[in-house]
Amino acid sequence: MRVPFFLILFTLTFAVFAQDYDFGKVSKEELQENYNPLDSAASATYLYKYRRTYFNYVKNQGFQLTTEVHDRIKIYNKEGFDYATKAIWLYKSKSGREKLNSLKAYTYNLVDDKIEDVKLKKDGIFETEKSIYYDETKFTMPDIKEGSIVEYQYEITSPFYTNIDEFEFQHDIPVKKIYAEFESPEYFNFKANTKGFLNVIPRIENKRGKITFTEKVRSTSKGFNGIGNSTSTSFETSEVEYTKQVNTYSLENVPALKEEPYVNNIDNYKSSVNYELSFVHFPNSQIDYYSTTWESVVKAIYESPDFGSELDKNGYFENEIDALIGSISDPLQRTSLIFDFVKSRVKWNGYYSKYTNDGVKKAYKDQVGNVAEINLMLTSMLRYAGLRAYPVLVSTRANGVPLFPTREGYNYVVSYVKIDDTEILLDATNKYSTPNVLPYRTLNWQGRVIAEQGGSQLIDLYPKEISNNSISMMVSLDESGTIEGGYRSLKTNHNALAYRESFNEADKDDFLEKLENKYGGLEISDFKVVNAMDISKPVMETYKFVKESQADVIGGKLYFSPMFFLKSNENPFKLETREFPVDFGYPSSINYKIIINLPDGYKVESLPAPGGFMLPDNLGLFKYNISGNDKMIQLSVESEIYQSIIAPQYYDVLKTYFKQLIEKQNEQIVLTKA
């Protein structure tokens, strides 16, 4: 049984655990533990997490960042085997790269009451280039069993001292003990940004540090009576002392924070601290400011040669755009033509970035580019066409919500156009995207519209227009409970975009097999999709079907839900309480129109009652209407969610709403023999 979140003991103490958790000092008691006493449902537990990040001065290179990591993980069952695999991402750029050093790792098992350890060997470590920005070192621990403990230790050195990896104090499994430390010299001023629901406060101390410089000195002296010279070499050392600030965190019994349905990114709610560099001030030098405010962040991004100046380049496309829109004066039509032109001209290479890599001109020439190259190009073309167009900084759902001023908070860019009072968001990386229908990955709270010279304003990225899914079905039911009939669905906006992405990019046989399995072995024939590529129209899916056992035959009566295999069976919301917003991504509506032809010789004994209910504050509604006679039954069901985001204070009523919806969809018609 899981202990409720608010009852779990969470303590903050400053005892140093390193003495009890030296690498390799695994105890029998740890190996004999069968479950976490505070979270018996956990498949694994971090027994100990250690991290220390500090600055080192390297001759001829300056300050570098070093991060030491030591994790010890208890695995209780097979579901916890995933925690025996570790992936370490290492950032790289034109100016340098991060390096992994001193990796050692062991698996421990209790065999015949003795502790046995198995070392991770080199052939179990794999290095992969994940992108132009990241390499990955990945390993899976050997000899994993239920009850094993895995332990690893490594060091990362980085030249990128402006980018401190987030200190995470909460994970999807419990943590028994954490010791973390961040140490920075007085020359670097960092701002600590915290998030999550745990009150984590560091102990802050000032300590003395020093840098030792060693210089080789050569001296030449004349020989006796000025005849001949001799050269000698000596070494001179000097020291520079400075103050360093040390932030220390020691925590015990940190509860797990697990993924839940309709959460945009669970990492947004994990307890953590992000150290953001505000400024650098070396002796006898001017202060070099970084990201202290959103204004300074936006200004720095705009002034980057890989961002703002790319918007001013237009010579490479002028002839094509002139030919495309020369006779068109309507601004909406101009916008649409240029948007479609970019989507068809330049293919997205799959890389996210707010900065160009090779530049917009090369992307246009090669017909392939990253996110910034495509959407900055689009923005530049729209401006050239006389439209009020601006880039918009976006943090994707996987990147989290940028709660604090940080250059790393945004990893994506889209385009914004304002025509009179109409605001339009565009993303030309997705060929199925339409105006104000952005790819799902970008639907993440707010973006920042960047005006000329780096000013900015926030804009809501969630769509206002509802995405519809209208389903109609003609069904014939026989006396054995088998149904056959025809199905048709019409999808618009984000529902259509999602369908086109899954259908057009899939093997058609695999797609059809998954569809049949989705509905429990439905037999489908005459499958057809209309407007799969014509994004100006709703996408339509039609097929014929047969499915057995859709009615229970008991005592000469037939019992069945009029929604058959389309009904919902499980409430996605199971927690007693929820501290996070419910994120549906976009407002949506699903409507069912079902006509059921009844088997000969039967009559209706009872029908579900029509009904409906609403969520408060115009958040959503459900309607259920049914009518019929002994030949045919007609059903109309509507379910609508009007808001992309629903605040946690509505969680109880939302949970009740889905409970009632499922109960209503599962209510049964009863037929009896005439």
C-alpha positions as CSV (number, residue, x, y, z in Angstrom):
1,M,0.0,0.0,0.0
2,R,1.3,3.4,-0.9
3,V,1.7,5.9,1.9
4,P,-0.1,9.2,1.1
5,F,2.2,11.9,-0.1
6,F,1.5,14.3,2.8
7,L,2.1,11.6,5.4
8,I,5.5,10.6,4.1
9,L,8.3,11.7,6.4
10,F,10.5,14.3,4.8
11,T,13.4,15.7,6.8
12,L,16.1,18.1,6.0
13,T,19.3,17.6,7.9
14,F,22.9,18.6,7.5
15,A,24.6,15.4,8.7
16,V,27.2,14.3,6.1
17,F,26.4,10.9,4.8
18,A,29.6,10.2,2.9
19,Q,31.0,8.2,5.7
20,D,28.1,5.8,5.7
21,Y,27.9,5.6,1.9
22,D,31.5,5.2,0.7
23,F,31.6,3.6,-2.7
24,G,31.5,-0.2,-2.4
25,K,30.4,-0.3,1.2
26,V,27.1,-2.1,0.6
27,S,25.6,-3.8,3.6
28,K,23.7,-7.1,4.0
29,E,20.8,-5.2,5.4
30,E,20.5,-3.2,2.2
31,L,20.6,-6.4,0.1
32,Q,18.0,-8.1,2.3
33,E,15.5,-5.3,2.1
34,N,12.5,-6.5,0.1
35,Y,10.5,-3.3,-0.2
36,N,10.7,0.4,0.7
37,P,9.0,0.7,4.1
38,L,7.6,4.2,3.2
39,D,6.5,3.2,-0.3
40,S,5.9,-0.5,-0.7
41,A,4.7,0.0,-4.3
42,A,8.1,1.3,-5.4
43,S,9.9,-1.1,-7.8
44,A,13.3,0.5,-6.8
45,T,14.8,3.1,-4.5
46,Y,17.7,5.4,-4.5
47,L,19.5,4.4,-1.3
48,Y,21.9,7.2,-1.8
49,K,22.4,10.1,-4.3
50,Y,25.5,12.2,-4.2
51,R,26.4,15.1,-6.4
52,R,29.0,17.8,-6.1
53,T,29.5,20.5,-8.7
54,Y,32.4,22.9,-8.4
55,F,34.8,25.1,-10.4
56,N,38.4,24.2,-11.2
57,Y,41.0,26.6,-12.7
58,V,42.9,25.0,-15.6
59,K,46.0,26.7,-16.9
60,N,45.6,28.3,-20.4
61,Q,41.9,27.4,-20.3
62,G,40.4,29.3,-17.3
63,F,37.7,28.0,-15.1
64,Q,36.1,24.7,-15.9
65,L,33.1,22.9,-14.3
66,T,33.5,19.6,-12.6
67,T,30.5,17.4,-11.5
68,E,31.0,14.3,-9.4
69,V,28.1,11.8,-9.2
70,H,27.6,8.7,-7.0
71,D,24.3,6.8,-7.0
72,R,23.4,3.6,-5.2
73,I,20.1,2.0,-6.2
74,K,18.1,-0.9,-4.7
75,I,16.1,-3.0,-7.1
76,Y,13.1,-4.8,-5.6
77,N,11.5,-6.6,-8.5
78,K,11.6,-7.0,-12.3
79,E,9.8,-3.7,-12.8
80,G,12.8,-2.0,-11.3
81,F,15.3,-3.5,-13.8
82,D,15.1,-0.3,-15.9
83,Y,17.1,1.5,-13.1
84,A,20.0,-0.7,-13.9
85,T,20.5,1.2,-17.1
86,K,22.1,4.7,-17.0
87,A,22.3,7.2,-19.9
88,I,24.6,10.2,-19.5
89,W,24.2,13.0,-22.0
90,L,27.3,15.2,-22.8
91,Y,26.8,18.6,-24.4
92,K,29.1,19.8,-27.2
93,S,29.4,22.8,-29.4
94,K,31.9,24.5,-31.6
95,S,33.7,25.9,-28.6
96,G,34.2,22.6,-26.7
97,R,32.6,19.5,-25.3
98,E,31.9,17.8,-22.0
99,K,33.9,14.8,-21.0
100,L,33.1,11.7,-18.9
101,N,35.9,10.5,-16.6
102,S,36.5,7.9,-13.9
103,L,33.5,5.8,-14.5
104,K,33.3,2.7,-12.2
105,A,30.2,0.6,-11.5
106,Y,29.3,-2.6,-9.7
107,T,26.3,-4.9,-9.2
108,Y,25.9,-6.4,-5.7
109,N,23.9,-9.6,-4.9
110,L,23.6,-11.6,-1.7
111,V,24.5,-15.3,-2.5
112,D,24.6,-17.9,0.3
113,D,24.6,-15.1,2.8
114,K,27.7,-13.5,1.2
115,I,27.9,-10.3,-0.8
116,E,29.1,-10.8,-4.3
117,D,30.0,-8.0,-6.7
118,V,30.3,-7.9,-10.4
119,K,32.1,-5.1,-12.1
120,L,30.8,-3.2,-15.2
121,K,33.3,-3.9,-18.0
122,K,34.2,-1.7,-20.9
123,D,32.2,-3.9,-23.4
124,G,29.1,-2.9,-21.4
125,I,29.6,0.8,-22.1
126,F,28.3,2.3,-25.3
127,E,29.0,5.7,-26.7
128,T,26.6,7.2,-29.3
129,E,26.3,10.5,-31.1
130,K,22.7,11.6,-30.5
131,S,22.8,14.9,-32.3
132,I,25.1,17.7,-33.4
133,Y,24.7,19.0,-29.8
134,Y,24.9,15.8,-27.7
135,D,26.8,12.6,-27.3
136,E,25.5,9.8,-25.0
137,T,27.4,7.3,-22.8
138,K,25.1,4.5,-21.8
139,F,25.6,1.4,-19.7
140,T,23.5,-1.4,-18.3
141,M,24.7,-3.1,-15.1
142,P,25.6,-6.8,-15.3
143,D,24.0,-9.7,-13.3
144,I,20.8,-7.9,-12.4
145,K,18.3,-9.9,-10.2
146,E,15.4,-9.1,-8.0
147,G,17.0,-7.7,-4.8
148,S,20.2,-6.5,-6.5
149,I,21.9,-3.2,-5.7
150,V,23.7,-1.2,-8.4
151,E,26.2,1.5,-7.7
152,Y,28.1,3.8,-10.0
153,Q,30.4,6.7,-9.8
154,Y,31.7,9.1,-12.4
155,E,32.9,12.7,-13.1
156,I,32.0,15.1,-15.8
157,T,34.2,18.0,-16.8
158,S,32.7,20.9,-18.8
159,P,33.9,24.1,-20.3
160,F,30.3,25.4,-20.2
161,Y,30.3,27.0,-16.7
162,T,27.2,29.2,-17.7
163,N,25.1,26.1,-17.9
164,I,24.8,24.2,-14.6
165,D,22.7,21.0,-14.8
166,E,19.7,21.2,-12.6
167,F,20.0,19.7,-9.1
168,E,17.1,17.2,-8.9
169,F,15.9,16.2,-5.4
170,Q,12.9,14.2,-6.5
171,H,12.5,11.3,-8.9
172,D,10.0,8.7,-10.0
173,I,11.2,6.4,-7.3
174,P,11.8,7.3,-3.6
175,V,15.2,8.5,-2.4
176,K,16.4,7.6,1.1
177,K,19.4,9.9,1.4
178,I,20.7,12.8,-0.8
179,Y,23.8,14.9,-0.4
180,A,24.4,17.6,-2.9
181,E,26.8,20.5,-3.1
182,F,27.3,23.5,-5.4
183,E,30.5,25.5,-5.0
184,S,31.2,28.7,-7.0
185,P,34.0,31.3,-6.8
186,E,33.3,34.9,-5.9
187,Y,33.8,35.9,-9.6
188,F,30.6,34.1,-10.6
189,N,27.2,35.3,-9.3
190,F,24.5,32.6,-9.5
191,K,20.8,32.9,-8.8
192,A,19.1,29.8,-7.3
193,N,15.7,29.1,-8.8
194,T,13.7,26.4,-7.0
195,K,10.6,24.5,-8.0
196,G,8.4,21.7,-6.7
197,F,6.4,21.1,-3.6
198,L,9.1,20.3,-1.1
199,N,10.6,23.1,0.9
200,V,14.3,22.6,0.2
201,I,16.7,25.2,1.6
202,P,20.5,24.9,1.5
203,R,23.1,25.6,4.1
204,I,25.3,28.4,2.7
205,E,28.9,28.8,3.8
206,N,31.8,30.9,2.5
207,K,35.2,29.3,2.3
208,R,38.6,30.2,1.1
209,G,40.0,29.0,-2.2
210,K,43.2,29.6,-4.1
211,I,44.7,29.3,-7.5
212,T,48.4,28.4,-7.9
213,F,50.2,29.6,-10.9
214,T,53.5,28.0,-11.9
215,E,55.7,29.8,-14.5
216,K,58.9,28.5,-16.1
217,V,61.7,31.1,-15.9
218,R,64.9,30.9,-18.0
219,S,67.9,33.0,-17.1
220,T,71.2,33.5,-18.9
221,S,74.5,34.3,-17.3
222,K,77.9,35.1,-18.8
223,G,80.8,32.7,-18.2
224,F,84.1,33.5,-16.4
225,N,85.8,36.7,-17.8
226,G,82.8,37.1,-20.1
227,I,83.6,34.0,-22.1
228,G,80.7,31.8,-22.9
229,N,77.0,31.9,-21.6
230,S,75.1,29.4,-19.5
231,T,71.3,29.1,-19.4
232,S,69.4,27.8,-16.4
233,T,65.7,27.0,-15.9
234,S,63.7,27.6,-12.7
235,F,60.1,27.6,-11.7
236,E,58.3,30.4,-9.9
237,T,54.9,30.1,-8.2
238,S,52.3,32.6,-7.2
239,E,48.9,32.3,-5.6
240,V,45.6,34.1,-5.9
241,E,43.2,33.7,-3.0
242,Y,39.5,34.1,-3.4
243,T,36.2,33.4,-1.6
244,K,33.9,30.6,-2.7
245,Q,30.3,30.1,-1.8
246,V,29.3,26.5,-0.9
247,N,25.6,25.5,-1.0
248,T,24.9,22.2,0.7
249,Y,21.7,20.1,0.6
250,S,21.1,17.0,2.8
251,L,17.7,15.3,2.6
252,E,16.1,12.1,3.8
253,N,13.1,10.1,2.7
254,V,12.1,12.1,-0.4
255,P,8.9,10.6,-1.8
256,A,8.5,9.5,-5.5
257,L,6.8,11.8,-8.0
258,K,5.4,9.6,-10.7
259,E,4.0,10.3,-14.2
260,E,0.3,10.9,-14.2
261,P,-2.3,11.2,-17.1
262,Y,-2.5,14.6,-18.7
263,V,0.6,16.2,-17.3
264,N,2.5,18.3,-19.8
265,N,5.9,17.4,-18.2
266,I,6.2,15.9,-14.8
267,D,9.7,17.4,-14.4
268,N,8.0,20.8,-14.1
269,Y,6.7,19.7,-10.6
270,K,9.8,17.8,-9.3
271,S,11.6,19.5,-6.5
272,S,14.8,20.8,-7.8
273,V,17.2,23.8,-7.9
274,N,18.5,25.5,-11.0
275,Y,21.6,27.7,-10.7
276,E,21.4,30.4,-13.3
277,L,24.4,32.6,-13.9
278,S,23.6,36.3,-13.4
279,F,27.0,37.9,-14.0
280,V,30.7,37.3,-14.1
281,H,33.1,39.9,-12.5
282,F,36.8,39.2,-12.6
283,P,39.3,41.6,-10.8
284,N,40.1,44.7,-12.9
285,S,37.4,43.8,-15.5
286,Q,34.0,45.0,-16.3
287,I,30.9,43.1,-15.2
288,D,29.6,40.6,-17.8
289,Y,25.9,40.3,-17.3
290,Y,24.0,37.2,-18.3
291,S,20.3,36.4,-17.6
292,T,19.1,38.5,-14.7
293,T,15.8,39.5,-16.3
294,W,13.7,38.3,-19.2
295,E,14.5,41.5,-21.0
296,S,18.2,40.7,-20.8
297,V,17.6,37.1,-21.8
298,V,15.6,38.1,-24.9
299,K,18.1,40.8,-25.8
300,A,21.0,38.3,-25.7
301,I,19.1,35.8,-27.8
302,Y,18.1,38.4,-30.4
303,E,21.6,39.8,-30.7
304,S,23.1,36.4,-31.3
305,P,24.5,36.2,-34.9
306,D,22.6,32.9,-35.2
307,F,19.2,34.6,-34.5
308,G,18.5,38.3,-35.0
309,S,20.8,38.8,-38.0
310,E,19.3,35.8,-39.8
311,L,16.0,37.7,-39.9
312,D,17.5,40.4,-42.0
313,K,18.7,38.2,-44.8
314,N,16.3,38.1,-47.8
315,G,18.3,38.2,-51.0
316,Y,18.3,34.4,-51.3
317,F,14.5,34.2,-51.6
318,E,13.3,37.5,-53.2
319,N,12.7,36.3,-56.7
320,E,10.7,33.2,-55.6
321,I,8.5,35.2,-53.2
322,D,8.0,38.0,-55.7
323,A,6.7,35.4,-58.2
324,L,4.6,33.7,-55.5
325,I,2.7,36.7,-54.1
326,G,3.2,39.4,-56.8
327,S,-0.4,39.6,-57.8
328,I,-1.8,38.9,-54.3
329,S,-2.8,41.8,-52.0
330,D,-4.8,40.0,-49.3
331,P,-2.6,39.6,-46.2
332,L,-4.2,36.3,-45.1
333,Q,-3.7,34.8,-48.5
334,R,-0.1,36.1,-48.6
335,T,0.5,34.5,-45.2
336,S,-1.0,31.2,-46.4
337,L,1.0,31.1,-49.6
338,I,4.3,31.8,-48.0
339,F,3.6,29.3,-45.1
340,D,2.8,26.5,-47.6
341,F,5.9,27.5,-49.7
342,V,8.3,27.1,-46.8
343,K,6.7,23.8,-45.7
344,S,7.1,22.4,-49.2
345,R,10.6,23.9,-49.9
346,V,12.5,23.1,-46.7
347,K,12.4,19.8,-44.8
348,W,12.9,19.7,-41.0
349,N,16.0,17.7,-40.0
350,G,14.6,16.8,-36.6
351,Y,16.8,19.2,-34.6
352,Y,15.3,21.6,-32.0
353,S,17.0,24.9,-31.5
354,K,16.3,28.6,-31.1
355,Y,19.5,29.3,-33.0
356,T,20.4,28.5,-36.6
357,N,23.2,26.0,-37.1
358,D,24.3,26.5,-40.7
359,G,22.2,29.6,-41.4
360,V,18.9,30.3,-43.3
361,K,20.6,30.7,-46.7
362,K,22.2,27.3,-46.6
363,A,19.0,25.7,-45.3
364,Y,17.1,27.3,-48.2
365,K,19.7,26.1,-50.7
366,D,20.0,22.6,-49.3
367,Q,16.2,22.4,-48.6
368,V,16.8,21.1,-45.1
369,G,17.2,22.8,-41.8
370,N,16.6,22.9,-38.0
371,V,13.7,24.5,-36.3
372,A,15.3,28.0,-36.2
373,E,16.4,27.9,-39.8
374,I,13.0,27.1,-41.0
375,N,10.9,29.4,-38.9
376,L,13.2,32.4,-38.9
377,M,13.3,32.0,-42.7
378,L,9.5,31.9,-42.6
379,T,9.4,35.1,-40.5
380,S,11.8,36.9,-42.7
381,M,9.7,36.0,-45.8
382,L,6.5,37.2,-44.2
383,R,8.2,40.5,-43.3
384,Y,9.4,40.9,-46.8
385,A,5.8,40.5,-48.0
386,G,4.9,43.5,-45.8
387,L,3.4,41.6,-42.9
388,R,3.8,42.2,-39.2
389,A,5.7,39.0,-38.4
390,Y,7.9,38.2,-35.4
391,P,9.7,35.1,-34.1
392,V,8.3,33.5,-30.9
393,L,10.6,31.7,-28.4
394,V,9.1,28.5,-27.2
395,S,9.9,25.8,-24.7
396,T,8.7,22.4,-25.9
397,R,6.7,20.2,-23.6
398,A,9.7,17.9,-23.1
399,N,11.9,20.9,-22.2
400,G,9.5,22.1,-19.4
401,V,8.1,25.5,-18.5
402,P,10.7,28.3,-18.2
403,L,9.7,29.6,-14.8
404,F,12.8,31.8,-14.4
405,P,14.8,34.1,-16.7
406,T,17.2,31.7,-18.5
407,R,18.6,31.4,-22.0
408,E,18.3,27.6,-21.7
409,G,14.6,27.9,-20.9
410,Y,13.7,28.2,-24.6
411,N,14.7,25.6,-27.1
412,Y,12.4,26.3,-30.1
413,V,11.1,29.1,-32.2
414,V,7.9,29.5,-34.2
415,S,6.5,32.5,-36.2
416,Y,3.8,35.0,-35.3
417,V,1.8,37.2,-37.6
418,K,-0.7,39.9,-36.7
419,I,-3.2,41.0,-39.3
420,D,-5.6,43.6,-37.9
421,D,-6.8,42.1,-34.7
422,T,-6.1,38.5,-35.7
423,E,-3.1,36.7,-34.2
424,I,-1.6,33.7,-36.1
425,L,1.0,31.3,-34.9
426,L,2.9,29.2,-37.5
427,D,5.3,26.3,-37.5
428,A,6.6,25.3,-40.9
429,T,8.6,22.3,-39.6
430,N,5.4,20.1,-39.7
431,K,3.8,19.6,-43.1
432,Y,0.4,18.9,-41.5
433,S,0.4,22.0,-39.4
434,T,-2.0,24.8,-40.3
435,P,-2.3,28.4,-39.1
436,N,-2.8,28.4,-35.3
437,V,-2.6,24.6,-35.3
438,L,0.9,24.1,-33.9
439,P,2.6,20.7,-33.4
440,Y,1.7,19.1,-30.1
441,R,5.3,19.4,-28.9
442,T,5.0,23.2,-28.8
443,L,1.7,23.5,-26.8
444,N,3.4,24.5,-23.6
445,W,1.9,27.4,-21.7
446,Q,3.3,30.7,-23.1
447,G,5.8,31.8,-25.7
448,R,7.7,35.1,-26.1
449,V,7.1,37.2,-29.2
450,I,10.3,39.0,-30.0
451,A,9.9,42.4,-31.6
452,E,12.6,44.4,-33.4
453,Q,15.6,45.2,-31.3
454,G,14.8,42.5,-28.8
455,G,11.6,43.7,-26.9
456,S,9.2,40.9,-26.1
457,Q,5.7,40.1,-24.9
458,L,4.0,36.8,-23.8
459,I,1.5,34.9,-26.0
460,D,-0.6,31.9,-25.1
461,L,0.5,28.9,-27.1
462,Y,-2.6,26.8,-26.3
463,P,-5.2,27.0,-29.1
464,K,-8.6,28.6,-28.6
465,E,-10.5,26.8,-31.3
466,I,-11.9,23.4,-30.5
467,S,-10.6,20.3,-32.2
468,N,-13.5,18.0,-33.3
469,N,-13.8,14.3,-33.8
470,S,-17.3,13.5,-35.2
471,I,-18.1,9.8,-35.3
472,S,-21.1,8.2,-37.0
473,M,-21.8,4.5,-37.0
474,M,-24.5,2.4,-38.6
475,V,-24.8,-0.9,-36.7
476,S,-26.8,-4.1,-37.3
477,L,-27.1,-6.4,-34.2
478,D,-28.0,-10.1,-34.5
479,E,-29.5,-12.4,-31.9
480,S,-26.1,-13.9,-31.0
481,G,-24.6,-10.5,-30.1
482,T,-22.5,-10.0,-33.2
483,I,-22.5,-6.6,-34.8
484,E,-21.6,-5.4,-38.3
485,G,-21.8,-2.1,-39.9
486,G,-20.0,1.0,-41.1
487,Y,-17.9,3.6,-39.4
488,R,-17.0,7.1,-40.3
489,S,-15.0,9.8,-38.4
490,L,-14.3,13.4,-39.3
491,K,-11.3,15.1,-37.5
492,T,-10.4,18.8,-37.5
493,N,-7.5,20.9,-36.2
494,H,-5.2,19.2,-33.7
495,N,-7.2,15.9,-34.0
496,A,-6.6,16.0,-37.7
497,L,-2.9,16.8,-37.3
498,A,-2.4,14.0,-34.9
499,Y,-4.2,11.5,-37.2
500,R,-2.2,12.6,-40.3
501,E,1.1,12.2,-38.4
502,S,0.2,8.7,-37.2
503,F,-1.4,7.5,-40.5
504,N,0.7,9.1,-43.2
505,E,4.0,8.1,-41.6
506,A,3.0,4.5,-40.8
507,D,3.1,1.3,-42.6
508,K,-0.6,0.9,-43.6
509,D,-0.8,-2.8,-42.7
510,D,0.6,-2.0,-39.2
511,F,-1.7,0.9,-38.9
512,L,-4.7,-1.2,-39.6
513,E,-3.6,-4.0,-37.3
514,K,-3.2,-1.5,-34.4
515,L,-6.6,-0.1,-35.1
516,E,-8.2,-3.6,-35.0
517,N,-6.3,-4.3,-31.7
518,K,-7.4,-1.0,-30.2
519,Y,-11.0,-2.2,-30.4
520,G,-10.3,-5.7,-29.1
521,G,-10.0,-7.6,-32.3
522,L,-12.4,-5.7,-34.6
523,E,-12.5,-7.2,-38.1
524,I,-12.1,-4.3,-40.5
525,S,-12.7,-4.2,-44.3
526,D,-13.0,-1.5,-47.0
527,F,-10.7,0.8,-45.0
528,K,-10.3,4.3,-46.5
529,V,-8.8,7.7,-45.6
530,V,-9.9,10.8,-47.4
531,N,-8.0,14.1,-47.3
532,A,-4.9,12.5,-45.7
533,M,-2.7,15.1,-47.4
534,D,-5.3,17.9,-48.1
535,I,-4.9,19.8,-44.8
536,S,-7.4,22.4,-45.8
537,K,-10.2,19.8,-45.1
538,P,-11.1,17.6,-42.2
539,V,-9.5,14.1,-42.5
540,M,-12.1,11.4,-42.9
541,E,-11.7,7.7,-42.0
542,T,-14.2,5.1,-43.1
543,Y,-14.4,1.3,-42.9
544,K,-16.8,-1.6,-42.5
545,F,-16.5,-3.8,-39.5
546,V,-17.7,-7.0,-37.8
547,K,-17.3,-7.8,-34.1
548,E,-18.6,-10.7,-32.1
549,S,-19.7,-10.8,-28.4
550,Q,-21.0,-7.2,-28.3
551,A,-24.1,-8.2,-26.4
552,D,-24.7,-10.6,-23.5
553,V,-27.4,-13.3,-24.2
554,I,-29.0,-14.2,-20.9
555,G,-32.3,-15.9,-20.4
556,G,-33.5,-15.0,-23.9
557,K,-32.6,-11.4,-23.5
558,L,-29.9,-9.2,-25.0
559,Y,-27.9,-6.8,-22.9
560,F,-25.5,-4.3,-24.5
561,S,-24.2,-0.8,-24.4
562,P,-25.3,1.2,-27.4
563,M,-21.8,2.5,-27.8
564,F,-20.4,-1.0,-28.1
565,F,-16.6,-1.0,-28.5
566,L,-16.4,2.8,-28.6
567,K,-17.4,3.2,-24.9
568,S,-14.8,4.2,-22.3
569,N,-14.1,1.7,-19.5
570,E,-11.5,3.3,-17.3
571,N,-11.2,6.6,-15.5
572,P,-7.8,8.2,-16.3
573,F,-7.9,10.0,-12.9
574,K,-7.3,7.6,-10.0
575,L,-5.4,9.7,-7.4
576,E,-7.3,10.9,-4.4
577,T,-5.8,14.3,-4.7
578,R,-3.7,16.0,-7.4
579,E,-1.3,18.9,-7.0
580,F,-0.7,19.6,-10.7
581,P,-2.9,21.1,-13.4
582,V,-4.6,18.7,-15.9
583,D,-3.2,19.4,-19.3
584,F,-5.3,18.2,-22.2
585,G,-3.1,20.1,-24.7
586,Y,-6.0,21.6,-26.6
587,P,-9.8,22.0,-26.3
588,S,-11.6,19.1,-27.9
589,S,-15.0,17.7,-28.7
590,I,-16.0,14.2,-29.5
591,N,-19.5,13.5,-30.8
592,Y,-21.1,10.1,-31.6
593,K,-24.1,9.5,-33.8
594,I,-25.0,5.8,-33.7
595,I,-27.9,4.1,-35.3
596,I,-28.6,0.5,-34.3
597,N,-30.8,-1.9,-36.3
598,L,-32.3,-4.5,-33.9
599,P,-32.6,-8.2,-34.6
600,D,-36.0,-9.5,-35.8
601,G,-38.1,-11.0,-33.1
602,Y,-36.9,-8.7,-30.4
603,K,-38.4,-5.6,-28.7
604,V,-37.0,-3.0,-26.4
605,E,-37.5,-3.7,-22.8
606,S,-35.5,-0.8,-21.4
607,L,-33.3,2.0,-22.6
608,P,-30.9,4.2,-20.6
609,A,-32.4,7.5,-19.6
610,P,-31.2,10.6,-21.5
611,G,-29.0,12.9,-19.4
612,G,-26.2,15.3,-19.2
613,F,-23.9,17.1,-16.8
614,M,-21.5,20.0,-16.9
615,L,-18.2,21.0,-15.4
616,P,-18.2,24.3,-13.5
617,D,-17.0,27.6,-14.9
618,N,-17.7,26.4,-18.5
619,L,-14.9,23.9,-18.5
620,G,-16.8,21.2,-20.3
621,L,-20.0,19.2,-20.7
622,F,-21.5,15.8,-21.5
623,K,-24.8,15.1,-23.2
624,Y,-26.5,11.7,-23.8
625,N,-29.7,11.4,-25.8
626,I,-31.3,8.1,-26.9
627,S,-34.5,7.2,-28.5
628,G,-35.9,4.3,-30.5
629,N,-38.5,1.7,-31.2
630,D,-38.5,-2.1,-31.7
631,K,-36.8,-1.8,-35.0
632,M,-34.1,0.9,-34.5
633,I,-32.4,2.9,-31.8
634,Q,-30.7,6.2,-32.3
635,L,-28.0,7.5,-29.9
636,S,-26.3,10.9,-29.7
637,V,-23.4,11.5,-27.3
638,E,-21.4,14.7,-26.9
639,S,-18.3,15.1,-24.7
640,E,-16.5,18.5,-24.7
641,I,-13.6,20.0,-22.9
642,Y,-13.4,23.7,-23.5
643,Q,-10.0,24.5,-21.8
644,S,-6.6,23.2,-22.6
645,I,-5.5,23.5,-18.9
646,I,-7.7,22.7,-15.9
647,A,-6.4,23.9,-12.5
648,P,-5.8,21.4,-9.7
649,Q,-8.7,22.9,-7.6
650,Y,-11.1,21.4,-10.2
651,Y,-9.5,17.9,-9.9
652,D,-12.3,16.4,-7.8
653,V,-15.1,17.5,-10.1
654,L,-13.1,16.5,-13.1
655,K,-12.6,13.0,-11.7
656,T,-16.3,12.8,-10.9
657,Y,-17.2,14.0,-14.4
658,F,-15.2,11.2,-16.0
659,K,-16.7,8.7,-13.6
660,Q,-20.2,9.7,-14.5
661,L,-19.3,9.8,-18.2
662,I,-18.0,6.2,-18.1
663,E,-21.0,5.0,-16.1
664,K,-23.4,6.6,-18.6
665,Q,-21.5,5.2,-21.7
666,N,-21.7,1.7,-20.1
667,E,-25.4,1.8,-19.3
668,Q,-27.2,-1.0,-21.1
669,I,-30.1,-1.5,-23.4
670,V,-32.2,-4.6,-22.7
671,L,-34.0,-6.4,-25.5
672,T,-36.5,-9.2,-25.0
673,K,-38.1,-11.5,-27.4
674,A,-41.3,-10.2,-28.9
